[in-house]
Amino acid sequence: MSEFDYDVLVIGAGPGGYVAAIRAAQLGLKTACAESRETLGGTCLNVGCIPSKAMLHASEYYDAAANGAMESMGIEVKPKLNLTAMHGQRTDAVDGLTKGIEFLFKKNKIDWKKGLATFQDAHTIKVGDESVTAKNIIIATGSSVTPLPGVEVDNAKQVVVDSTGALELKKVPKKMVVIGGGVIGLELGSVWNRLGAEVTVVEFLDQLLPGMDGDVRKEAAKIFKKQGMELKLKTKVTGCTVKGKKATLTLEPAAGGDEETLEADCVLVSIGRKPNTEGLGLENIGLETNQRGQIETDHDFRTKVDGVWAIGDVVPGPMLAHKAEDEGIACAENIAGQTGIVNHDIIPGVVYTMPEFAGVGLTTEEAIEKAGGDKTKVKVGKFPMMANSRAKTNHEPDGFVKVVADAETDRVLGVWCIASVAGTMIAQAAQAMEFGATSEDIAYTCHAHPTHSEAVKEAAMAVQGKPIHI
């Protein structure tokens, strides 16, 4: 009989944690998962990825009906917004998916330990009043909103909110300011912009969507401006005062200069996320975090403490649900004595606005930098969505696909796209890159017609200067 209660105990039931628990159980390991929320699924399923997509999808329908897109296709409607019902379909989606994970826990005989977990030693955690031991403990506690000094979030008042509060607004604000031009801010800003809010995005950097390809970032500014958002780039928020149901922000140029003020009915603070490591009792096991508050691991997700592993948003790398899921599977397999691997060079990223923005691999700028600054060592093929037959018939002309390849070997280094279904299209690129594809491999792969994905083929053909439809 084992000296431990469990072979594996996972702290956190978000996309990384619950997936790690399920995979460990599938591999025959006695598994438990500690989670303090009332429901499983972590930030992603409860207040992040899933509910935001439910609101994005519903608001797209409303926008299409309210702003003439349907009329152009011969459908005449006069929509009326029922925000309560829109929130209802969001909570229904969340409820169904979180219950689905609870079912999977029962199916795989995973014990759910309800409460906050704190390390007592490297093999013992305390959850509530219970102490539980495990041979292996996986830290998968995710991340939380990064606070902005001088701007105090109070979701209950619904004036200054974070991403969680922005999903719960009881009415459409007349004027909304989004602090941060990254993925979350643009997605939630898009929701309320479509529903009638005047949205201003304030971003410290000179372009939106940091980390994405330069061409994508430039195009993003054009698209969001066309959709009615005001952009204040190279601008820093220095303070916020709230009086009643109004907020007043003080802004100044990022490079320094005269201050200005901006009033809003709602301010969304969305400047990033930070790892959830506080309160875990890491000091009890001699485990320190790095300067960014992350837990360092080796290639197999082991920490420096024997028997303690870490995955997802608490370790270095992009804070993405699918990255955490893959790490959860790989970590469980490594614990079971198998070989679990995640290729961190091929982690796609998606912004679920309309159109969607997606990319995988190196940006053009990164590829050139990796080539020692020699632009001749990188070849690029680009194809506009307005020349794609499916996008044209669907009245979705915005965007393009861009393939970045090594000029000598033709191996694909990165793919970037803006399209209504870019998030789905990018999977093809990621899989091709996983198998070491060249642009020619993609170009000579038959794509169904008419589909948005033909734009990937054409962009690959453009690397060699031979696209057909431009």
HUQUI-V984015 format. One record per pair of residues at least 24 apart in sequence whose ideal C-beta (glycine too) atoms are under 6 Angstrom apart, sorted by the first residue. I is the first residue (numbers start at 1). J is the second residue. D is the distance in whole Angstrom. If there is no record, write none. Layout:
i & j & d
I & J & D
I & J & D
//
This chain:
i & j & d
4 & 133 & 5
4 & 134 & 5
4 & 135 & 5
5 & 132 & 5
5 & 133 & 5
6 & 30 & 5
6 & 32 & 5
6 & 134 & 4
7 & 135 & 5
8 & 136 & 5
9 & 134 & 4
9 & 137 & 5
10 & 138 & 5
10 & 140 & 6
11 & 117 & 5
11 & 139 & 5
11 & 141 & 6
12 & 140 & 4
12 & 141 & 4
12 & 142 & 6
13 & 40 & 4
13 & 42 & 6
14 & 42 & 2
14 & 44 & 6
14 & 142 & 5
15 & 44 & 5
15 & 321 & 4
15 & 324 & 5
15 & 325 & 5
16 & 140 & 4
16 & 311 & 5
16 & 312 & 3
16 & 324 & 3
16 & 327 & 6
16 & 328 & 4
17 & 140 & 3
18 & 101 & 5
19 & 325 & 5
19 & 328 & 4
20 & 138 & 5
20 & 328 & 3
20 & 331 & 6
20 & 332 & 5
21 & 110 & 5
22 & 104 & 6
22 & 108 & 5
23 & 329 & 5
23 & 332 & 4
24 & 332 & 4
25 & 108 & 4
25 & 110 & 5
27 & 336 & 4
31 & 110 & 5
32 & 111 & 4
32 & 113 & 5
33 & 110 & 6
33 & 112 & 6
34 & 113 & 4
34 & 117 & 4
34 & 127 & 5
36 & 115 & 6
36 & 116 & 5
39 & 98 & 4
40 & 98 & 6
40 & 101 & 4
40 & 102 & 6
41 & 98 & 5
41 & 101 & 5
42 & 142 & 5
43 & 142 & 6
44 & 321 & 5
45 & 97 & 5
45 & 98 & 6
47 & 164 & 4
49 & 321 & 5
50 & 94 & 6
50 & 97 & 6
51 & 90 & 5
51 & 94 & 5
51 & 167 & 5
52 & 187 & 6
53 & 352 & 6
54 & 90 & 4
54 & 93 & 5
55 & 90 & 6
55 & 191 & 5
56 & 191 & 6
56 & 352 & 6
58 & 86 & 5
59 & 191 & 5
59 & 194 & 4
59 & 195 & 6
60 & 354 & 5
63 & 194 & 4
118 & 281 & 4
119 & 281 & 4
119 & 284 & 5
119 & 285 & 5
122 & 285 & 5
122 & 305 & 5
122 & 307 & 5
122 & 308 & 6
123 & 307 & 6
136 & 307 & 5
136 & 335 & 5
137 & 308 & 5
138 & 309 & 5
138 & 331 & 6
139 & 310 & 4
139 & 314 & 6
140 & 311 & 5
140 & 312 & 5
141 & 276 & 4
141 & 314 & 6
142 & 276 & 5
142 & 312 & 6
142 & 313 & 5
143 & 273 & 4
143 & 274 & 6
143 & 275 & 5
143 & 276 & 6
143 & 313 & 4
143 & 319 & 5
144 & 276 & 6
146 & 271 & 5
146 & 272 & 4
146 & 273 & 6
146 & 274 & 5
148 & 269 & 5
148 & 271 & 5
150 & 239 & 4
151 & 240 & 4
151 & 269 & 6
153 & 269 & 6
159 & 242 & 5
159 & 247 & 5
160 & 247 & 6
160 & 267 & 5
161 & 268 & 6
162 & 269 & 5
163 & 270 & 6
166 & 268 & 5
172 & 196 & 5
172 & 197 & 5
173 & 197 & 5
173 & 265 & 4
173 & 266 & 4
174 & 265 & 5
175 & 264 & 5
175 & 265 & 5
176 & 266 & 5
177 & 264 & 4
177 & 267 & 5
178 & 268 & 5
179 & 237 & 5
179 & 269 & 5
180 & 270 & 4
180 & 271 & 4
181 & 208 & 4
183 & 351 & 5
184 & 270 & 5
185 & 270 & 4
186 & 353 & 6
187 & 352 & 6
187 & 353 & 6
190 & 353 & 5
193 & 229 & 6
199 & 229 & 5
200 & 230 & 4
201 & 229 & 6
201 & 231 & 5
202 & 232 & 5
202 & 235 & 5
202 & 237 & 6
203 & 233 & 5
204 & 236 & 5
204 & 254 & 5
206 & 233 & 5
206 & 234 & 5
212 & 359 & 6
213 & 359 & 6
213 & 363 & 4
213 & 364 & 6
213 & 416 & 4
214 & 365 & 6
216 & 357 & 6
216 & 416 & 5
219 & 418 & 6
223 & 398 & 6
273 & 319 & 5
275 & 313 & 6
275 & 314 & 4
277 & 314 & 6
300 & 334 & 5
301 & 331 & 4
317 & 344 & 6
318 & 347 & 6
323 & 347 & 5
346 & 430 & 5
346 & 433 & 5
346 & 434 & 6
348 & 426 & 5
348 & 430 & 5
350 & 423 & 4
355 & 398 & 5
355 & 399 & 5
355 & 418 & 5
355 & 419 & 5
355 & 420 & 5
356 & 422 & 4
356 & 423 & 5
357 & 418 & 5
358 & 417 & 5
358 & 422 & 4
358 & 423 & 5
358 & 426 & 4
359 & 416 & 4
360 & 415 & 6
360 & 426 & 6
360 & 429 & 5
360 & 430 & 5
361 & 413 & 6
361 & 414 & 3
361 & 433 & 6
362 & 413 & 5
362 & 414 & 4
364 & 404 & 5
367 & 404 & 5
367 & 413 & 5
377 & 407 & 5
378 & 407 & 6
379 & 405 & 5
379 & 407 & 5
379 & 463 & 5
380 & 404 & 6
381 & 459 & 5
381 & 460 & 6
381 & 462 & 3
381 & 463 & 3
382 & 459 & 6
382 & 462 & 6
383 & 455 & 5
383 & 458 & 4
383 & 459 & 4
383 & 462 & 6
383 & 467 & 6
385 & 419 & 5
385 & 455 & 6
387 & 469 & 5
387 & 470 & 5
388 & 455 & 5
389 & 450 & 4
390 & 450 & 4
390 & 451 & 5
390 & 452 & 5
391 & 452 & 6
396 & 420 & 4
401 & 455 & 4
401 & 456 & 5
401 & 459 & 4
403 & 439 & 5
403 & 459 & 5
403 & 460 & 5
403 & 463 & 5
405 & 439 & 4
405 & 463 & 5
410 & 438 & 4
410 & 439 & 5
410 & 440 & 6
411 & 438 & 6
412 & 437 & 5
412 & 439 & 6
419 & 452 & 5
421 & 452 & 5
425 & 452 & 6
425 & 453 & 5
428 & 456 & 6
439 & 463 & 4
//
